Amino acid sequence: MAFAREPQTIPRDASIDLCAFSNDPLLLRMDMATYSYYSTLSDIRDKRLLEIASRAANVNVLTRPAGKKELKKFAERRDAEAVRNVRLKYQTRQDQVAQLGTFDMQWGLKWLLSFVVLVEEPVLGVYGAERMVSITEEWMKALARADISEVSSQLPQLRDTLEIARAELPLSLALAEALPGKFNLACSLLFAGQLRSAHTDMHRPRWALADQAGSDHESEHDDADSAKAQARETIGGIVPANAECIRSRPADLRITSIDAASEDFPAYRRVCARVFDRLRLVDKEDEGQVELRFEADIASRLCVGLVVEATLHALSNGMHYIDAVTMVWPSYSPLDYVDSC
């Protein structure tokens, strides 16, 4: 996120209204309000989360454009030269980041609670992600209390995003670990995909089997046959034995519906998805809906709108399956910004 306003360079001989807060550059106002909230946090982990979150507004509480002494004099508003110098420093920095784009707190928040949490700071985990949402919400309130109109005017939309993130962000993290699920793994082993080329069964790679005590070529072959037999049992009655994989490709799949388990196959639920065009942020109109199958425990954590980044395989009988899942994005993620993995 960046700031784009008409440059308001403050001449050295300009008359400075020491009390006019609205004359301060947006970056300066954001910095002051953010640092004020940062100072109230006692838990070092919460401080670290705010240091990450404030990137959404190009604010850095650790490396501020002006020093502590300068900012103290600025806050006192008695030294015209100090006020002018601080404003000039923040205006200069604001003009630099303004060259990158416009100020859009909504976009910045969505970027923070998707790309930053899931890719740049994946060590946060589920608890850290949930706590990030809470800290960010309090930060938004602090900015609004500071009468920063550029933020308060967007507050209803920001709150909507925070509520969605509170529900979807933990699901994204959990699903990225759980997917693709047993049914899709079985298809990957039997037809085509990551598992078929890298594993001899659905759970253990070749090197792990080779290290088994007393293992030899024959036992490895037996294990592979056993795994394939188990995979056939997993998909039995759903995928014909003579089916073949006719196409494989990376895809972003946006979940559109989640059906209840059928009486014929109660262990699995049908999940429909559409191939998503991340550059235009819309479903690809020239492609039909894709039907996938997942175990009930996985399907229960999926929700409409999530975008699954994976390899999509098409079978000769018209069915589809996925493997090589690299990410599960929340529904609000600005994927036009994120390069496809």
HELIX and SHEET records of a PDB file:
HELIX    1   1 PHE A   21  ASN A   23  5                                   3    
HELIX    2   2 LEU A   26  THR A   40  1                                  15    
HELIX    3   3 ILE A   44  ALA A   53  1                                  10    
HELIX    4   4 SER A   54  ALA A   57  5                                   4    
HELIX    5   5 LYS A   68  GLU A   76  1                                   9    
HELIX    6   6 ALA A   80  ALA A   98  1                                  19    
HELIX    7   7 MET A  105  TRP A  111  1                                   7    
HELIX    8   8 LEU A  112  GLU A  120  3                                   9    
HELIX    9   9 PRO A  122  LEU A  124  5                                   3    
HELIX   10  10 GLY A  125  ARG A  145  1                                  21    
HELIX   11  11 SER A  149  SER A  152  1                                   4    
HELIX   12  12 LEU A  155  ALA A  178  1                                  24    
HELIX   13  13 LYS A  182  LEU A  190  1                                   9    
HELIX   14  14 GLN A  194  ALA A  198  1                                   5    
HELIX   15  15 ARG A  206  ALA A  210  1                                   5    
HELIX   16  16 HIS A  217  ILE A  235  1                                  19    
HELIX   17  17 ALA A  296  ALA A  299  1                                   4    
SHEET    1   A 5 VAL A 282  ASP A 283  0                                        
SHEET    2   A 5 TYR A 268  ASP A 277 -1                                        
SHEET    3   A 5 CYS A 245  ILE A 258 -1                                        
SHEET    4   A 5 VAL A 307  LEU A 315 -1                                        
SHEET    5   A 5 HIS A 320  TRP A 329 -1                                        
SHEET    1   B 3 VAL A 282  ASP A 283  0                                        
SHEET    2   B 3 TYR A 268  ASP A 277 -1                                        
SHEET    3   B 3 VAL A 290  GLU A 295 -1                                        
END                                                                             
